[in-house]
Amino acid sequence: MPIYEYECKSCGHVLEALQKMSDKPLVECPKCALPELNKKVSAAAFRLKGGGWYETDFKSGKKKNLAGDAGSSSNSSKSA
């Protein structure tokens, strides 16, 4: 479940809430009890980097590492 960040427009209170994507956004501030919460846009708590499991898993033979094969041929043409 994602963690959403909220800020109250009335009192400025900031909070995080663990919610399902299908849950309705929170509206009532737990600090001042006014319906002034606004969902903030924030960065994800994780970052995807690297070749990824899908590049190397569940493949056999010469298809085992497609990213490495493409990278080595482009590197050799750059160095020549």
Secondary structure as GFF3:
##gff-version 3
##sequence-region A 1 80
A	DSSP	beta_strand	3	8	.	.	.	ID=ss1
A	DSSP	beta_strand	14	18	.	.	.	ID=ss2
A	DSSP	beta_strand	37	39	.	.	.	ID=ss3
A	DSSP	alpha_helix	53	56	.	.	.	ID=ss4
A	DSSP	three_ten_helix	61	63	.	.	.	ID=ss5
A	DSSP	alpha_helix	66	79	.	.	.	ID=ss6
###
